[in-house]
Amino acid sequence: MLTVRHPDRTVAFYAALGAREVRFGEGRRAVEIGGQRINLHTAGMEIEPHARAPVPGSGDVCLLLEGTIGEALAALAEAGIPVELGPVPRTGAAGPLLSVYVRDPDGNLVELAEVGGPD
């Protein structure tokens, strides 16, 4: 879950990364990419239960790519999304990764990771 200021901007950002918007419940929104889903809470209108002190821009998420880092870099460049760091090797729950880091409209850190890294 991410707390965001402007859900429309957040959905547009993640759509540029290949995510699709999901609407559910009574007007709730999420973005889904691959087998991963991030529910969105609008700041000041969080759904219980939530973090003790939810604040936009405090999130740090890792999304595993279905493609390569090269493809992700091309998509980021096309969308005008600057890369903050990377590509860099990392180790995650899925094992070795090759990652790039970007920030969403609220400043949340988003790691985009290729499982296994380059061949």
C-alpha positions as CSV (number, residue, x, y, z in Angstrom):
1,M,0.0,0.0,0.0
2,L,1.2,3.5,-0.8
3,T,-0.3,6.7,0.6
4,V,-0.4,9.3,-2.2
5,R,-1.4,12.9,-2.7
6,H,-2.9,12.6,-6.2
7,P,-4.0,9.0,-7.2
8,D,-4.5,10.0,-10.9
9,R,-0.8,11.1,-11.1
10,T,0.3,8.0,-9.4
11,V,-1.7,5.7,-11.7
12,A,-0.4,7.5,-14.7
13,F,3.2,7.1,-13.5
14,Y,2.9,3.4,-12.8
15,A,1.0,2.9,-16.1
16,A,4.1,4.3,-17.9
17,L,6.0,1.4,-16.2
18,G,3.5,-1.1,-17.6
19,A,1.1,-1.3,-14.7
20,R,-2.7,-1.3,-15.1
21,E,-5.1,0.4,-12.8
22,V,-7.5,-1.8,-10.7
23,R,-10.6,-0.4,-9.2
24,F,-12.3,-2.4,-6.4
25,G,-14.5,-2.1,-3.4
26,E,-16.2,1.3,-2.9
27,G,-14.0,3.4,-5.1
28,R,-10.7,2.0,-4.1
29,R,-7.8,2.0,-6.5
30,A,-4.6,0.0,-7.1
31,V,-2.0,-0.6,-9.7
32,E,-1.0,-4.0,-10.8
33,I,2.1,-5.0,-12.6
34,G,3.0,-8.7,-13.3
35,G,1.8,-10.6,-10.3
36,Q,2.3,-7.6,-8.0
37,R,-0.3,-5.2,-6.8
38,I,0.0,-1.9,-4.9
39,N,-3.1,-0.5,-3.2
40,L,-3.3,3.3,-3.1
41,H,-4.6,5.3,-0.3
42,T,-5.3,9.0,-0.7
43,A,-3.5,11.0,2.0
44,G,-6.0,11.9,4.7
45,M,-8.4,9.2,3.6
46,E,-6.5,6.1,4.5
47,I,-8.3,2.8,4.9
48,E,-8.0,1.0,8.2
49,P,-5.7,-0.6,9.1
50,H,-2.8,1.4,7.9
51,A,0.7,2.4,8.9
52,R,0.9,4.3,12.2
53,A,1.8,7.5,10.5
54,P,1.1,7.2,6.8
55,V,2.8,9.9,4.8
56,P,3.1,10.4,1.0
57,G,6.7,9.7,-0.2
58,S,7.7,7.4,2.6
59,G,7.3,4.2,0.5
60,D,10.1,2.0,-0.8
61,V,9.0,-0.7,-3.2
62,C,10.7,-3.2,-5.5
63,L,8.9,-4.4,-8.7
64,L,10.3,-7.4,-10.4
65,L,10.4,-6.9,-14.2
66,E,9.0,-9.4,-16.7
67,G,11.5,-8.0,-19.2
68,T,15.0,-6.7,-19.1
69,I,16.6,-3.7,-17.5
70,G,17.4,-2.5,-21.0
71,E,13.7,-2.6,-21.9
72,A,12.9,-0.8,-18.7
73,L,15.5,1.9,-19.3
74,A,14.0,2.5,-22.8
75,A,10.5,2.8,-21.4
76,L,11.7,5.1,-18.6
77,A,13.4,7.4,-21.2
78,E,10.3,7.4,-23.5
79,A,8.1,8.4,-20.5
80,G,10.6,11.1,-19.4
81,I,11.1,9.4,-16.0
82,P,14.7,10.1,-14.7
83,V,16.7,7.2,-13.2
84,E,18.0,8.1,-9.8
85,L,20.5,5.2,-9.6
86,G,21.5,2.2,-11.7
87,P,21.7,-0.2,-13.2
88,V,23.3,-1.7,-10.1
89,P,23.6,-5.3,-8.9
90,R,21.5,-6.1,-5.8
91,T,20.4,-9.2,-3.9
92,G,16.7,-9.6,-3.1
93,A,14.2,-12.2,-2.0
94,A,14.3,-13.6,-5.5
95,G,18.1,-13.9,-5.5
96,P,20.5,-11.8,-7.6
97,L,19.0,-8.7,-9.3
98,L,20.0,-5.9,-11.6
99,S,18.1,-2.9,-10.5
100,V,17.4,0.7,-11.4
101,Y,15.8,3.2,-9.0
102,V,13.2,5.9,-9.8
103,R,10.8,8.1,-7.8
104,D,7.1,8.3,-8.3
105,P,5.2,11.6,-8.2
106,D,5.1,11.5,-4.4
107,G,8.8,10.8,-4.0
108,N,8.4,7.1,-3.2
109,L,11.5,5.1,-4.1
110,V,10.7,2.5,-6.8
111,E,13.2,-0.3,-7.5
112,L,12.7,-1.9,-10.9
113,A,14.6,-5.2,-10.9
114,E,15.6,-7.8,-13.4
115,V,15.8,-11.2,-11.7
116,G,19.1,-12.9,-12.2
117,G,20.7,-9.8,-13.7
118,P,22.4,-9.8,-17.1
119,D,23.5,-13.0,-18.8
